[in-house]
Amino acid sequence: MTRIDATFERLRAEKKKAFVAYVMAGDPDEAAACEIMRALPAAGVDIIELGVPFTDPMADGPTIQLAGQRALAAGMTLQKTLDMARDFRKQDDRTPIVLMGYYNPIFSRGVEPFLADAKSAGIDGLIVVDLPPEEDDELCIPAQQAGLNFIRLATPTTDDKRLPKVLENTSGFVYYVSITGITGSAEAQAGDVEPEVARIKSQTDLPVIVGFGIRTPKAAESMARIADGCVVGSAIVSEIGKGQSADTVAAYVKSLADGAHRA
């Protein structure tokens, strides 16, 4: 059982929904990013998504693109991202960490060395948005054999014919992208999302977490109510981009987490 599996088991026992927070590794710099990451569990974050900065982030909107550019300019690399996770594990061995990013840096490093390093650094799962299910032998299957969850995205355009393929080798949870488009591009509506979440849950026992387009505690609560939890990324990254302190970012995150946990 991974930390992700254990977290959902605990939340089910507590009759709570999950709150997942995304931050970009190294944004605005390594020291500040580490401080923010360390503050997330106390702010109510159940799972941390740690973004790996990349030069061509095709699924990300301007907010997260800019965060990646800030991180790269500050010298952040895949190795330093793993080092952040390793440093975090010195004080927290419970909160799951999911690396979210693109395949190119992993491919460049080598799949086997990367998986060994990720596991030893305390990474629990991967979201690699540019590897489709047809390429599962490339990373998904080896990751799961190494003890890491491989989390797949389903979207409003994932129809009934495609969905079983998406779910086939997914583990940990299913990330439902609530809107069509890039991150931070629109506000999600629970009424539109609810039937899609129900459709996915009819085909899998995995938790379904809703992300994209969630910016307020009320939105976090409404999305968590119709799913197993929610993810907030761009709204948090936007606060970091304003130069807010770790305490201020954590207070905002807590308001979102409290919303999700009220569901």
C-alpha positions as CSV (number, residue, x, y, z in Angstrom):
1,M,0.0,0.0,0.0
2,T,1.4,3.4,-1.0
3,R,1.0,6.6,1.1
4,I,-1.6,7.6,-1.4
5,D,-3.7,4.4,-0.8
6,A,-3.2,4.8,2.9
7,T,-4.3,8.5,2.8
8,F,-7.6,7.6,1.0
9,E,-8.2,4.8,3.4
10,R,-7.8,7.1,6.4
11,L,-10.0,9.8,4.8
12,R,-12.8,7.3,4.1
13,A,-12.6,6.2,7.8
14,E,-12.9,9.8,8.8
15,K,-15.7,10.5,6.3
16,K,-13.6,13.3,4.8
17,K,-12.8,14.3,1.2
18,A,-9.3,14.8,0.0
19,F,-7.6,18.2,-0.6
20,V,-4.7,18.1,-3.0
21,A,-2.5,21.1,-3.5
22,Y,-0.2,21.7,-6.5
23,V,3.0,23.8,-6.2
24,M,5.8,24.2,-8.7
25,A,9.2,22.9,-7.4
26,G,11.7,25.8,-7.2
27,D,9.1,28.6,-7.5
28,P,10.1,31.4,-6.8
29,D,13.4,29.8,-5.7
30,E,14.5,26.6,-4.1
31,A,14.5,27.8,-0.5
32,A,11.1,29.5,-0.7
33,A,9.6,26.6,-2.4
34,C,10.8,24.2,0.3
35,E,9.4,26.5,3.0
36,I,6.0,26.6,1.3
37,M,6.0,22.8,0.7
38,R,6.8,22.1,4.4
39,A,3.9,24.3,5.4
40,L,1.3,22.5,3.4
41,P,0.4,19.5,5.6
42,A,-0.4,21.8,8.6
43,A,-2.6,23.8,6.3
44,G,-4.8,20.8,5.7
45,V,-3.2,19.4,2.5
46,D,-3.8,15.6,2.2
47,I,-1.7,15.1,-0.9
48,I,1.0,17.3,-2.5
49,E,1.4,17.6,-6.2
50,L,4.9,18.8,-6.9
51,G,5.4,20.2,-10.4
52,V,8.6,19.6,-12.3
53,P,9.4,22.7,-14.3
54,F,9.7,22.1,-18.0
55,T,10.5,24.4,-21.0
56,D,7.4,23.3,-23.0
57,P,4.5,22.7,-20.6
58,M,1.7,22.1,-23.2
59,A,-1.1,21.4,-20.7
60,D,-0.4,24.4,-18.5
61,G,-1.9,27.9,-18.6
62,P,0.0,31.2,-18.2
63,T,0.1,31.0,-14.4
64,I,1.8,27.7,-14.1
65,Q,4.0,28.4,-17.2
66,L,5.3,31.5,-15.5
67,A,6.0,29.5,-12.3
68,G,8.0,27.0,-14.3
69,Q,9.9,29.8,-16.0
70,R,10.7,31.4,-12.5
71,A,11.8,28.0,-11.2
72,L,14.0,27.3,-14.3
73,A,15.5,30.7,-14.1
74,A,16.3,30.1,-10.4
75,G,18.2,26.9,-11.4
76,M,15.6,24.2,-10.6
77,T,16.1,20.8,-12.1
78,L,14.6,17.4,-11.9
79,Q,17.4,16.4,-9.5
80,K,16.7,19.4,-7.3
81,T,13.0,18.6,-7.4
82,L,13.8,15.1,-6.0
83,D,16.1,16.7,-3.4
84,M,13.1,18.9,-2.3
85,A,11.1,15.8,-1.8
86,R,13.9,14.1,0.1
87,D,14.3,17.2,2.3
88,F,10.5,17.2,3.0
89,R,10.6,13.6,4.1
90,K,13.0,14.5,6.9
91,Q,10.1,16.0,8.8
92,D,7.0,14.3,7.1
93,D,6.9,10.6,6.3
94,R,3.1,10.6,6.0
95,T,1.9,13.1,3.4
96,P,2.0,11.6,-0.2
97,I,4.0,13.4,-2.9
98,V,2.9,13.1,-6.5
99,L,5.4,14.4,-9.1
100,M,3.5,16.1,-12.0
101,G,5.1,17.0,-15.2
102,Y,6.3,15.9,-18.7
103,Y,8.1,12.9,-19.9
104,N,11.2,14.5,-21.5
105,P,13.2,15.2,-18.3
106,I,12.4,11.6,-17.2
107,F,13.4,10.1,-20.5
108,S,16.6,12.2,-20.5
109,R,17.6,10.9,-17.1
110,G,16.6,7.3,-17.9
111,V,13.5,5.6,-16.7
112,E,15.1,3.0,-14.4
113,P,17.5,5.5,-12.7
114,F,14.7,8.0,-12.4
115,L,12.3,5.5,-10.8
116,A,15.0,4.4,-8.3
117,D,15.8,8.0,-7.4
118,A,12.1,9.0,-7.1
119,K,11.4,6.0,-4.8
120,S,14.4,6.7,-2.6
121,A,13.4,10.4,-2.4
122,G,10.0,9.6,-1.0
123,I,7.9,10.1,-4.1
124,D,4.6,8.2,-4.1
125,G,3.1,8.7,-7.5
126,L,3.5,10.2,-11.0
127,I,1.3,12.3,-13.3
128,V,3.0,12.5,-16.7
129,V,0.5,14.4,-18.9
130,D,2.1,13.7,-22.3
131,L,2.3,9.9,-22.1
132,P,-1.0,8.3,-23.4
133,P,-2.1,4.8,-22.2
134,E,-0.7,3.3,-25.5
135,E,2.7,4.1,-24.1
136,D,2.2,2.4,-20.7
137,D,5.2,0.1,-21.2
138,E,7.4,3.2,-21.4
139,L,6.9,4.4,-17.8
140,C,3.5,3.5,-16.3
141,I,4.1,-0.2,-15.9
142,P,7.7,0.2,-14.7
143,A,6.6,2.8,-12.2
144,Q,4.0,0.6,-10.7
145,Q,6.5,-2.3,-10.6
146,A,8.8,0.1,-8.6
147,G,6.0,0.8,-6.1
148,L,4.8,4.1,-7.4
149,N,1.2,4.9,-8.3
150,F,0.7,6.1,-11.9
151,I,-2.2,8.6,-11.9
152,R,-4.1,9.2,-15.2
153,L,-6.1,12.2,-16.3
154,A,-9.7,11.8,-17.6
155,T,-11.2,14.8,-19.3
156,P,-14.6,16.0,-20.6
157,T,-13.6,14.6,-24.0
158,T,-12.8,11.1,-22.6
159,D,-15.8,9.2,-24.0
160,D,-17.1,5.8,-23.0
161,K,-15.0,4.1,-25.6
162,R,-11.8,5.7,-24.4
163,L,-12.4,5.6,-20.7
164,P,-11.6,1.9,-20.1
165,K,-8.2,2.4,-21.7
166,V,-7.5,5.4,-19.6
167,L,-8.4,3.5,-16.4
168,E,-6.7,0.2,-17.4
169,N,-3.3,0.7,-15.6
170,T,-4.2,3.8,-13.5
171,S,-3.6,3.5,-9.7
172,G,-3.8,5.8,-6.7
173,F,-6.6,8.0,-8.0
174,V,-8.1,9.3,-11.2
175,Y,-7.6,13.0,-11.8
176,Y,-10.7,14.3,-13.5
177,V,-10.0,17.5,-15.5
178,S,-13.2,19.5,-15.0
179,I,-12.9,21.8,-18.0
180,T,-11.7,21.6,-21.6
181,G,-8.5,23.5,-22.0
182,I,-5.3,24.4,-20.1
183,T,-4.9,25.0,-16.4
184,G,-6.3,28.1,-14.9
185,S,-8.4,28.9,-18.0
186,A,-12.0,28.8,-16.7
187,E,-14.1,28.2,-13.6
188,A,-15.4,24.7,-13.1
189,Q,-19.1,24.1,-12.5
190,A,-20.2,21.3,-10.2
191,G,-23.4,20.7,-12.1
192,D,-21.4,19.9,-15.3
193,V,-18.8,17.8,-13.5
194,E,-21.1,15.6,-11.3
195,P,-22.4,13.3,-14.0
196,E,-18.9,12.9,-15.4
197,V,-17.6,11.9,-12.0
198,A,-20.4,9.4,-11.6
199,R,-19.6,7.9,-15.0
200,I,-16.0,7.4,-14.1
201,K,-16.9,5.9,-10.7
202,S,-19.2,3.5,-12.4
203,Q,-16.1,2.0,-14.1
204,T,-13.5,2.0,-11.3
205,D,-13.1,1.7,-7.5
206,L,-10.4,4.3,-7.5
207,P,-11.0,7.6,-5.9
208,V,-11.9,10.4,-8.4
209,I,-10.3,13.8,-7.7
210,V,-11.5,16.9,-9.6
211,G,-9.0,19.6,-10.7
212,F,-8.8,22.7,-12.9
213,G,-10.9,25.8,-12.4
214,I,-11.1,25.8,-8.5
215,R,-10.2,29.0,-6.9
216,T,-12.3,29.5,-3.8
217,P,-13.2,27.6,-0.6
218,K,-16.8,27.4,-1.8
219,A,-15.7,25.9,-5.2
220,A,-13.4,23.5,-3.4
221,E,-16.4,22.4,-1.2
222,S,-18.8,22.0,-4.1
223,M,-16.3,19.9,-6.1
224,A,-15.3,17.8,-3.2
225,R,-18.9,17.1,-2.4
226,I,-19.5,15.4,-5.8
227,A,-16.2,13.5,-5.9
228,D,-13.6,12.1,-3.5
229,G,-11.8,15.4,-3.3
230,C,-10.4,18.2,-5.3
231,V,-7.1,19.7,-6.5
232,V,-6.1,23.3,-6.6
233,G,-3.1,24.4,-8.5
234,S,-3.2,27.7,-10.5
235,A,-4.8,29.7,-7.7
236,I,-2.1,28.7,-5.2
237,V,0.7,29.2,-7.7
238,S,-0.8,32.7,-8.4
239,E,-0.4,33.6,-4.8
240,I,3.2,32.4,-4.8
241,G,3.7,34.4,-8.0
242,K,2.6,37.6,-6.1
243,G,5.6,37.1,-3.8
244,Q,3.5,36.2,-0.8
245,S,5.2,34.7,2.2
246,A,5.0,31.0,3.1
247,D,2.6,31.9,6.0
248,T,0.3,33.9,3.7
249,V,0.3,31.1,1.1
250,A,-0.4,28.6,3.8
251,A,-3.3,30.6,5.2
252,Y,-4.9,30.7,1.7
253,V,-4.3,27.0,1.2
254,K,-5.9,26.3,4.6
255,S,-9.1,28.2,3.5
256,L,-9.3,26.0,0.4
257,A,-8.6,22.8,2.4
258,D,-11.2,23.7,5.0
259,G,-13.7,24.1,2.1
260,A,-12.9,20.7,0.7
261,H,-13.1,19.1,4.2
262,R,-16.5,20.5,4.8
263,A,-17.9,18.6,1.9
